Each structure stands twice: as structure tokens, then as C-alpha cells.
Amino acid sequence: MNKYSKREDAMGTIGTLTSVEAYPTPDTLSSLPRERRAALLYWLAQTARRSIVEMIGTARLGHIGGDFSITDAMTTLFFGVLRLDPANPDWPERDRFILSKGHCAASLYSVLAMRGFFPQDWLSTFMQPLSVLNGHPNRKIPGVEANTGPLGHGLPVGVGSAIASRLSGKNWRTFVALGDGELQEGSNWEAAMAAGHRGLDNLVAVIDRNRLQQGARTEETNRLDPLAEKWAAFGWEAIEIDGHDHAALYEVFTRPGRGKPIAVIANTIKGKGVSFIEDRVEWHHKVPSPEQVRLALEELAR
């Protein structure tokens, strides 16, 4: 633990880190007590959120509400679970992560930079002319597994990845992050049916259940509940958790397969972490003013 530049021993809260090498890896986190690991994951998520605020505030474009709701799951996966080699992004044995809700690319980019896939200073170019960091992920970016943006594409790709792992005799796992509004796309359910039929227990769907989408609440647009029962009907193991509980996220993501794909229904708050953004439909793609950026950074530093 002496690789960290500053820390508080009581809960494992980490202060400012000065280099990518200082961030923890899954091997580091697996050795920590449950509460200390959760506290460190919380700190990493808050760090990622601060980067997201700065990226979107500078670009004057983005989807900050959905970025914030998926950040806890994202940091838990990249720092605590996924087998990856940032120095060799195409390592054949790596686990795969697909951000199907591709409009929330800022959250993925912030975590990839923290994990060391590309320099942190790339983040300042988000959605700028000639930048590789577009508004939706693309395979030109180290660490990105699939081009996404049009909703309903990530899970079908994830099913193919899980099948490829099995056919090749490898043991990589595939995680796909989906928005709950995205589940209104029928292609998700075709993919879910195929995965359930094949018993792809190396596949995990992470549903960001923040109950908001562009312009409305999901239940006003197209009711999704009972959501767990829907996934179970397609042959999945459906697990509902608090999507901001890092201990719960870590435990469900590290559990072994049991003959079925897993659907993690992560109940979240859109805009989590900043009071004036939380659970407000207008923040699906609203951009913070310079003053709101300042206030958000203050809240996220607490």
C-alpha cells in the first residue's frame, strides 16, 4: 500500500494520486478488507466524476447524467475486476467491456485514462476537432472493444464475444453496460434470448437502472418493470443491487458463473454525486455552466 501518495487509514480513503502507476489494480484490491476496498473504489469513482465534469464543461457537449450513474460500476470493473493489460490493449486473454450506452463515453474515457490506456491529457481534447475522443466510443481508442452509439448494439456484440471465448477454449469474461431506456430496443431481447439459450455464464449485462432517458422517465415512455422477471424469463440469473454500493458491485461482478448469463440490475440515480444534477431529466444532455462546473467539483471533492 505504500505506492499510494496519501491516505487515511481508517477506511482506506486515498488522497490525490500523482501518477497512473499509483492507482490500484484488481490484484491490489482483492487483497483488501471489504470496507477498505469499497472506500477506495468510492474515491476512484469520485475522481472519475471530477474528470467527467471538466471534460463536458470544456467541450460544452456530453451526457453528464448517465455518465455519473454508471461511473461506480465502471470504476469497480476496471480497477477491481477486469483482467486487462493497458500496455497491451489487445492481449488475447483480456476480459472484455462494452459500453452499449455509448453516449456516456466520457465516463469510459475517464476510467481508461486513469487505468493507463492513454495519457490523462487526452481528456482535455474530448469532442474537440481532430480528437480521437469522440462523443461515442470507437475502436481507435486503446481499451475500447466496440464502436457503440446506436442503442441496442452492445449486447449482441457481447453475446458474440462470450461465444468466441467459449469456442476458442479461453476463459475471458464479457461485461456489457446498458442503459435502461436502451432496453426499449428489441435487439437487446434477441441477444438476451440467444445468451440464455446457450447458457453463457461468462457474460454479464450491467443495466444502469436510473429510470430516466432523453425527455422523460422510462416508465412514462415504455414501462420496463418487472425487469428482473423479464431477464429471468430469458434464462438469465437476474440480480438487483444498489448501483452505487461498491461492495455489492464488487461481489456480484466477481462471483463465478453458474450456468446462466448474469443480468445485474443496478439501481442508480442519474447524475449521482452532484445535488443539482441528480434525478433531473433535463440533465440527460444538459451541459453545466462554468459556475456549475465549479460547484460540481466542490461537491465531488467532499
N, C-alpha and C positions, 0 to 999 in steps of 0.2 A: 504493500500500500504506500510505500514511500515515494512512488512515482508521481503521486498527486502533489501539486504545489501548495495546497492549503486545504484544511478540512476541519470539521468539528467532530470529535469522536463519538458523541452521544448517539447520533442517528446516522452517522456516515455522510452528513451533508458536505458537499465539496464546494470550495470557493472557486475563484477564477483559475482556469487552467490555461497554460501558455502555449501548448503545442498539441498536435494531434496525437503524438505518442503518449500523452498524459491521460487520454481518455481510456476508460476500461474496455475490456473485450469480454466475450462470453465466458472464457476460461476464468477471468478475474472475478466476474460477478457470481459464477456458480459456486465459488468458494466462500462467499459472504453469507452471514446470517440473513434471514428473511427480511427483517426490518431495515437493516443497513442497506441491503441490495435495493429495496423499494425506495429508500430515501435517495440513493444515488441515481436511480432511474428517474425519479421526480426531478432532480436537479438537471439532469440531461435534457429532459423534456422542456423545462423552462428555458434552458439555454437555446434549444432549437426554436422555441416560440419567439424569443427575442430576435433571432436571425430572421425569422419569417416576417416579423413586423418591419424590420429595417428593409428587407428586400421589397416588400409590397409598397411600403411607404416611398421608397426611391423610384420604383418602376411606375407607380401610380396605376397599377393593374394587379389583379390577383383575386384569390378566393379565400380570404383570411379565416372566415368562419369554419369552413370544412377543413382547412389546414390545421387549425387549433384542435378540432375534435379528434382527429386521427393521430396527433403527434405522440400521445402517450403510448399507443400501440406500436407506432413506428419506432420510437426510441427503444422500447422494450425488445422488439425483434432485432434491430441492428446492433445493439450493444449487449444484449443478453442471450440471444437465441441463435441467430443465423450463423451458419458456418460460411465464412467469407474470407477472401484474401484481397484487401484493397490494392496491394501491389500487383496482383494478377487477377483482374476482374473476371476473366473468362475461365478461371480454374474449373476444370470439369466436375470436380466433386462438390462444388459450392451448392448451398441452398439457394432457392430462387424466391425473390419477392417481386410481385407485380402490383403496381398501383393502378387498379382498374378505374378508380375515380381520379382520372388523370388531370382534371382541372385543379387538383390540390398538389400540383407539382412542387410548389415552394417548400412544403413540408418534407418531401422526399429529398430535394436538393440540400436542404439544411442539414439533414441527417447524414447524407452521403458525404458532404464536406467534413462534418465532424468525425466521421468514421475513417476519413483519409483517402477517399476515392478520387478526389480532385482538390486543388488548393482552395482554402477558405475565401480568398479574394475573388474567386469566380462569382460568389454570391452577389457581389455588388453589380454584376452585369445582368442580373435576372431581367429577361424580357427587353433588353436593350438591343439596338440594331447590331447585327452580326454576332450576337452572343449565342453560344450553344445551349444556354439555359432558357429554352423556350417556355411558353405557357403550359405546355403539356410535355410529358417525358418522351424522350426519343433515344434510340439505341446508340447514338453518337456519344452519349454521356456515360462515362465509366460508372458501372454499378446499376445502370438501368437495363432491365431484362426485356422490356417490351414497349413499343410505341403505343401509347394509350391516349384517350381523349374522348372519342365517341363512346358513350357508355354502353356497357354490356359486352365488351370485348375481352376484358381481362380474365374473367373466369374461364371462358372457353380455351384461352391460351394456357391458363394454369392447369386445366384438365389434360391438355396435350403434354405439358411438362411433366406432370405426375405419371402419365402413361410412359413417357420416354424414360423416366428414371427406372421404372419397373422393368421395361423391356431391355434396357441396357445392363441390368444387373447392378445398378448403382443404388445408393440409398439417400440421395438428396431429397429434401422436402421442399414443397412449393407452398408459399403463402400468397394469398390474393386479398387485397384490401378493396372493399366495395362500399359505395355509398348506399344508404337505404332508399333514397329516391331512385337510384340506379336500378333497383330491383324491379322497377316497372318495365324494364326491358326484357322481352321474352327470351332472348338468347341466354340469359343467366339461368333460366329454369331448364332449358335444353341441356346446358352444360351440367347443371346440378343432377339431372336425371342420369346422364351418362356416367358421372363420377360415382353416384350411388350404386348404379348397376355394376360397376367394375370394382366396387369396394376400395376405392383409392384412399387408403388411410395415411398416405404420405402427402395429402392435400388438406390445407386449412384455408377456409374462407373467413375473413375478418370483416364483419358487417358493421360499419360506422353508423350506429342507430341514433342519430342526433335529432331525428323527427322533423327536420327542415330541409327544404330543397329550394330551388330558384322560384321565388314568388309566393310560396305557400308552405304550409305544413304538409307532411306526407299523407296524413290521414284525410286531409281535405282534397288532395289530388287523386289518390288511389290507395285505399286502406290496405295496409300490409299485415296487420295482426289477424290471427295469431301466427306470428312469424316463426317461432321455434317449431311449431307443429308442421308448418309448411316444409321446412327443411327436413324434418324427421320423416315426413311422408315420401320424400325423395331418397330415403336411405342414408341420411346423414346423421351423425351424432350432433345434436344442437345443444349448445351451452350458452346460457345468458350470464353475463357478468357486468360489473361496473367497468366501463371502458376507460376510466381514469384511475383505477386501482392497480398500481404497478405490480403489487404482489400477486393479485389474481391474474393479471395478464401474463406474467412470467410463468405461473404454474400451469395455465391452460396451454400456453404455447410450447412448453417443454414436455408435456405429457406424451407418452408413446401412443402410436396408432393402435386402434382396437378393431380393425377390420372394416371401418367405415371412415369416409371423409368427415372432417370436423367443421361445423359452422359455428363460429364464435360470434354471438350477437352481443356486441359491445355497446351497452347503453351509455351514450355520451351526451355532452352539452355542446352545441355548436358555438364556437367562439370561446371555448373553455380557457379560463385564465385571465380574462380581461372583462371587468364587470360591465362596461358599456357595449360590449360586443356579444356577450353570452345570450344565447337563445333568442336572437333577434333575426327575423327572416331577411331584413334588408342587408345584413352583413354576409349574405351568401357571396356577393361580389362587390360590396361597398369597399372603398379604399379610405384608410384613415388619413386625416389631415396631418400636417406637421405637428400640431399641438396634440392631436390624438395619438400620434406615434410616441411622443414624449410621455404622455400619461400611461400608455400601454407598457412601455419599457419600465416605468416606475413600478407598476403593479406586478410585472413579471419578475422583478428583482427581489420581491419580498420573500 
